[in-house]
Amino acid sequence: MLGVSLAVSLLAAAVYAALAGRSPGDPSPWDALRGDPWRALSLVAFPACSTLLTALAFLHLTRRFGRVPAADMLALITAANLLNYLPLRPGLLGRVWFHSAVHGIAVRHSARIVGESVALAALGFALAAVALVPGLPAHAPYTMPLSLAAACLALAPVARSRPSLAPAAPYLVPLGIKLIDTALWAGRYWVCFGLLGVPLSPASALALALVAQSASLVPIAGNGLGLREWAVALFASFLPEIPLNVTLTADLANRAAELVFAVPTGLIASAYLARRLRPHGRGTTPSALG
């Protein structure tokens, strides 16, 4: 509960700082979106694509331990996107419980999957950050993460067939997926800052994406609420000629787009999961705790 209170306070402070720093002539993302519905659609499409990619990565890691339908995993991740805004991260806990009750996956295996996912995310961030090395071509921050992702996906079937590479085989596809997601996050920031008339270089967009994704992993509150906005704003303060209120406004627009996607889809996914759980009994408790 303390974490949620801190997150809400940070978010409220971000909103206040963004509004207080505005001048009468400053562009508003809402005005830009009203004049460009396709850009508004793209802002909502980014979190939708990230949700799909996250579901694919978790599906690949989870199917080693049980039969999980793709629809179930997509619904679990989609519902978690919404539920994790609540105290105690019920989306994460609910996913672990659902896997145990419905798919017979041991809680220890679900905990292992979560740990592997975080480790792969950190590795993906480190690999993507190589594209920020000075002297590389200007397009490297976009092309290098996608090229590394393609290499991971291409190497995965080869690794499965070679004993020396077999231990790494289960992780290559999720790692490739996470690299693709990082490139998408860079695109999100390029669009958000573009709404405010601030062109971001590919390197700046990727750097902000890495900061945002890293902040989202900090377990203060779900989805990095509040913390992400300030982490991005403080990092962007080191970039040339980007005022604090502009950065906060850009990331608040990003957060608003996430919520526009998360609220209706999270409710629909939760209803689907409730129906899936019904045949297993309302009083079902985890049956694979070993």
RAFENBEL-V324083 format. One record per backbone hydrogen bond with DSSP energy under -1.0 kcal/mol. CO is the residue of the C=O (numbers start at 1). NH is the residue of the N-H. If there is no record, write none. Layout:
co=CO nh=NH
co=CO nh=NH
//
This chain:
co=1 nh=5
co=2 nh=6
co=3 nh=7
co=4 nh=8
co=5 nh=9
co=6 nh=10
co=7 nh=11
co=8 nh=12
co=9 nh=13
co=10 nh=14
co=11 nh=15
co=12 nh=16
co=13 nh=17
co=14 nh=18
co=15 nh=19
co=16 nh=20
co=17 nh=21
co=19 nh=22
co=23 nh=26
co=28 nh=32
co=29 nh=33
co=30 nh=34
co=31 nh=35
co=36 nh=40
co=37 nh=41
co=38 nh=42
co=39 nh=43
co=40 nh=44
co=41 nh=45
co=42 nh=46
co=44 nh=48
co=45 nh=49
co=46 nh=50
co=47 nh=51
co=48 nh=52
co=49 nh=53
co=50 nh=54
co=51 nh=55
co=52 nh=56
co=53 nh=57
co=54 nh=58
co=55 nh=59
co=56 nh=60
co=57 nh=61
co=58 nh=62
co=59 nh=63
co=62 nh=65
co=69 nh=73
co=70 nh=74
co=71 nh=75
co=72 nh=76
co=73 nh=77
co=74 nh=78
co=75 nh=79
co=76 nh=80
co=77 nh=81
co=79 nh=83
co=80 nh=84
co=82 nh=85
co=83 nh=86
co=86 nh=89
co=89 nh=93
co=90 nh=94
co=91 nh=95
co=92 nh=96
co=93 nh=97
co=94 nh=98
co=95 nh=99
co=96 nh=100
co=97 nh=101
co=98 nh=102
co=99 nh=105
co=106 nh=110
co=107 nh=111
co=108 nh=112
co=109 nh=113
co=110 nh=114
co=111 nh=115
co=112 nh=116
co=113 nh=117
co=114 nh=118
co=115 nh=119
co=116 nh=120
co=117 nh=121
co=118 nh=122
co=119 nh=123
co=120 nh=124
co=121 nh=125
co=122 nh=126
co=123 nh=127
co=124 nh=128
co=125 nh=129
co=128 nh=131
co=129 nh=132
co=130 nh=133
co=133 nh=136
co=137 nh=140
co=139 nh=142
co=139 nh=143
co=140 nh=144
co=142 nh=146
co=143 nh=147
co=144 nh=148
co=145 nh=149
co=146 nh=150
co=147 nh=151
co=148 nh=152
co=149 nh=153
co=150 nh=154
co=151 nh=155
co=152 nh=156
co=155 nh=159
co=156 nh=160
co=159 nh=162
co=162 nh=165
co=162 nh=166
co=165 nh=168
co=168 nh=171
co=171 nh=175
co=172 nh=176
co=173 nh=177
co=174 nh=178
co=175 nh=179
co=176 nh=180
co=177 nh=181
co=178 nh=182
co=179 nh=183
co=180 nh=184
co=181 nh=185
co=182 nh=186
co=183 nh=187
co=184 nh=188
co=185 nh=189
co=186 nh=190
co=187 nh=191
co=188 nh=192
co=189 nh=193
co=190 nh=194
co=191 nh=195
co=193 nh=198
co=194 nh=197
co=201 nh=205
co=202 nh=206
co=203 nh=207
co=204 nh=208
co=205 nh=209
co=206 nh=210
co=207 nh=211
co=208 nh=212
co=209 nh=213
co=210 nh=214
co=211 nh=215
co=212 nh=216
co=214 nh=217
co=215 nh=218
co=218 nh=220
co=221 nh=224
co=222 nh=225
co=224 nh=228
co=225 nh=227
co=226 nh=230
co=227 nh=231
co=228 nh=232
co=229 nh=233
co=230 nh=234
co=231 nh=235
co=232 nh=236
co=233 nh=237
co=235 nh=238
co=236 nh=239
co=243 nh=247
co=244 nh=248
co=245 nh=249
co=246 nh=250
co=247 nh=251
co=248 nh=252
co=249 nh=253
co=250 nh=254
co=251 nh=255
co=252 nh=256
co=253 nh=257
co=254 nh=258
co=255 nh=259
co=256 nh=260
co=257 nh=261
co=258 nh=262
co=259 nh=263
co=261 nh=265
co=262 nh=266
co=263 nh=267
co=264 nh=268
co=265 nh=269
co=266 nh=270
co=267 nh=271
co=268 nh=272
co=269 nh=273
co=270 nh=274
co=271 nh=275
co=272 nh=276
co=273 nh=277
co=274 nh=278
co=277 nh=280
co=278 nh=281
co=281 nh=284
co=288 nh=107
//
